[in-house]
Amino acid sequence: MLNVYKSNNSCSDRRMTLTVSQDVEILWQSLLDSLLSMSGDGRSLVFIDPIVLANNPQLLEIEGTENRFLLVPTSLREANKEIESLLAILEVMENEGIGRRSDKIYAIGGGVLLDVVSMACSIFRRGISVIKVPTTLLAFADAAIGIKTGVNFLGQRNRLGTYHMGYKVLLDPYLLRTLGPGLIKQGLGEIVKIAVIKSRPLFEGLEKHQAQLMNPTFYSSNDGMQILDHAIHLMLEELHDNPAEEQLMRSVDFGHTFSPLVEMESIRKPDYRALSHGYAVAYDCLLTSCLSNLRGLLSSNDFDRILRLYLDFDMDFANEIYRDDELLWASLLEMKKHRGGNQNIPVPVKLGEFSFLQDVTYEQVKNANYILQGLLRDQ
Ligand SMILES: NC(=O)c1ccc[n+]([C@@H]2O[C@H](COP(=O)([O-])OP(=O)(O)OC[C@H]3O[C@@H](n4cnc5c(N)ncnc54)[C@H](O)[C@@H]3O)[C@@H](O)[C@H]2O)c1
């Protein structure tokens, strides 16, 4: 819906208001069904991760029988989440003459592919719509849902990007069945995070199914789909109130206070094992929960449950980089700059409930980290 209000015709008051609102459709549907049910005379241009394509050869058969359907295997990784890849995608769109409203663009893959193809769609001909089909757990629970697009630039993650409202999300958990343990843990890092900070029922669901969470086929079962659906709803709640992240006190920043510099430095410095994003976020969630416990906000019983859930996943918590208290502190100072000069550290105060800390000291971080390191060593 687009409403334009013109206040009046007087020259002295030229103020106008523009209100834009749009619903985003998110559906659970089989990808094959969606592709086969294409109607009208439009074509579909399908940017797809080559690994996902190799694991789902049925898609090639559809392409063989349907000439309105063009598969474009697109290998996008964090290392080439760059403007050159964006331009290459735009070039395919141009060469294929995409533009008619009846044409469809699919982006099928992990968060990187979804971010880059969505960005291309947001700027091609001033914006065309995209159907995002996530194939990693992280993309299911996070990257596919929101309105952010982006590519890395001059060494900065997602430095160039847009907010693109023109999308649908198609959730087909069958695509997740080929995920290896590393990718599952990455996604679980985000799902556990949102459960701890926003939802006791989701947290309890994760505890209940703890033994199955590493099994990729679990996510096609009713229980697995319920967990994903719940996590997605929590993410939507957050986006609904703050889609462009103008509000700087965000519960979903849980896990993103101490982790950014730690993650970056672990990749940059050869002395350490490189940490993936989800692992660094998980350690941050534990450290922040420990801080909350030490300040008497989170009970020891709840803290212990959070610790037990994370410990099941072997997320490289023994990485030496976590001993660097000064690095953890530097990350907090850096984040403060992005949070309007405030610490705004979301911490759990009960399972599923949060508060913000504004006055954490270096000594408190050091002490919490010392205690956490001890707890992790004793396991
Ligand atoms: N736009 C947003 O709101 C948002 C939110 C969170 C994260 N992100 C972005 O998401 C990216 C991370 O996404 P990711 O974790 O999905 O990683 P990714 O996109 O790099 O994919 C990781 C790997 O998974 C493989 N893969 C994908 N689907 C598979 C499947 N079904 N089976 C087996 N292998 C499969 C891919 O080939 C790739 O090698 C980051 O760039 C981050 O910035 C964006």
The ligand as an SDF file (V2000), in Angstrom:
LIG
                    3D

 44 48  0  0  0  0  0  0  0  0999 V2000
   20.5110  -10.3010    5.4620 N   0  0  0  0  0  0  0  0  0  0  0  0
   20.4800  -10.6290    6.7230 C   0  0  0  0  0  0  0  0  0  0  0  0
   19.6100  -10.1770    7.4860 O   0  0  0  0  0  0  0  0  0  0  0  0
   21.4820  -11.6140    7.2590 C   0  0  0  0  0  0  0  0  0  0  0  0
   21.3030  -12.1490    8.5410 C   0  0  0  0  0  0  0  0  0  0  0  0
   22.2310  -13.0880    9.0000 C   0  0  0  0  0  0  0  0  0  0  0  0
   23.3100  -13.4580    8.2020 C   0  0  0  0  0  0  0  0  0  0  0  0
   23.4520  -12.9160    6.9630 N   0  0  0  0  0  0  0  0  0  0  0  0
   24.5810  -13.2830    6.0980 C   0  0  0  0  0  0  0  0  0  0  0  0
   24.5560  -14.6950    5.9020 O   0  0  0  0  0  0  0  0  0  0  0  0
   25.8630  -15.1200    5.5390 C   0  0  0  0  0  0  0  0  0  0  0  0
   26.1330  -16.4680    6.1600 C   0  0  0  0  0  0  0  0  0  0  0  0
   25.2110  -17.3810    5.6220 O   0  0  0  0  0  0  0  0  0  0  0  0
   25.3850  -18.9800    5.7680 P   0  0  0  0  0  0  0  0  0  0  0  0
   25.7700  -19.3140    7.1570 O   0  0  0  0  0  0  0  0  0  0  0  0
   24.1460  -19.5630    5.2100 O   0  0  0  0  0  0  0  0  0  0  0  0
   26.6790  -19.2840    4.9120 O   0  0  0  0  0  0  0  0  0  0  0  0
   26.9410  -19.3630    3.3300 P   0  0  0  0  0  0  0  0  0  0  0  0
   25.9110  -18.6540    2.5760 O   0  0  0  0  0  0  0  0  0  0  0  0
   28.3580  -18.9460    3.1680 O   0  0  0  0  0  0  0  0  0  0  0  0
   26.8280  -20.9090    3.0010 O   0  0  0  0  0  0  0  0  0  0  0  0
   27.7650  -21.7730    3.5960 C   0  0  0  0  0  0  0  0  0  0  0  0
   27.9650  -23.0120    2.7770 C   0  0  0  0  0  0  0  0  0  0  0  0
   26.8120  -23.8190    2.8110 O   0  0  0  0  0  0  0  0  0  0  0  0
   26.7170  -24.5540    1.6020 C   0  0  0  0  0  0  0  0  0  0  0  0
   25.3440  -25.0110    1.5450 N   0  0  0  0  0  0  0  0  0  0  0  0
   24.2540  -24.2320    1.3940 C   0  0  0  0  0  0  0  0  0  0  0  0
   23.1500  -24.9810    1.4850 N   0  0  0  0  0  0  0  0  0  0  0  0
   23.5500  -26.2540    1.6850 C   0  0  0  0  0  0  0  0  0  0  0  0
   22.8530  -27.4780    1.8570 C   0  0  0  0  0  0  0  0  0  0  0  0
   21.5210  -27.5350    1.9020 N   0  0  0  0  0  0  0  0  0  0  0  0
   23.5800  -28.6080    2.0310 N   0  0  0  0  0  0  0  0  0  0  0  0
   24.9320  -28.5570    2.0580 C   0  0  0  0  0  0  0  0  0  0  0  0
   25.6410  -27.4330    1.9030 N   0  0  0  0  0  0  0  0  0  0  0  0
   24.9500  -26.2860    1.7300 C   0  0  0  0  0  0  0  0  0  0  0  0
   27.1420  -23.5530    0.5840 C   0  0  0  0  0  0  0  0  0  0  0  0
   27.5750  -24.2000   -0.5770 O   0  0  0  0  0  0  0  0  0  0  0  0
   28.2690  -22.8210    1.3010 C   0  0  0  0  0  0  0  0  0  0  0  0
   29.4910  -23.4340    1.0540 O   0  0  0  0  0  0  0  0  0  0  0  0
   26.8130  -14.0090    5.9790 C   0  0  0  0  0  0  0  0  0  0  0  0
   27.3690  -13.3940    4.8530 O   0  0  0  0  0  0  0  0  0  0  0  0
   25.9240  -13.0190    6.7320 C   0  0  0  0  0  0  0  0  0  0  0  0
   26.3230  -11.6860    6.5400 O   0  0  0  0  0  0  0  0  0  0  0  0
   22.5490  -12.0060    6.4800 C   0  0  0  0  0  0  0  0  0  0  0  0
  1  2  1  0
  2  3  2  0
  2  4  1  0
  4  5  1  0
  4 44  2  0
  5  6  2  0
  6  7  1  0
  7  8  2  0
  8  9  1  0
  8 44  1  0
  9 10  1  0
  9 42  1  0
 10 11  1  0
 11 12  1  0
 11 40  1  0
 12 13  1  0
 13 14  1  0
 14 15  2  0
 14 16  1  0
 14 17  1  0
 17 18  1  0
 18 19  2  0
 18 20  1  0
 18 21  1  0
 21 22  1  0
 22 23  1  0
 23 24  1  0
 23 38  1  0
 24 25  1  0
 25 26  1  0
 25 36  1  0
 26 27  1  0
 26 35  1  0
 27 28  2  0
 28 29  1  0
 29 30  1  0
 29 35  2  0
 30 31  1  0
 30 32  2  0
 32 33  1  0
 33 34  2  0
 34 35  1  0
 36 37  1  0
 36 38  1  0
 38 39  1  0
 40 41  1  0
 40 42  1  0
 42 43  1  0
M  CHG  2   8   1  16  -1
M  END
$$$$
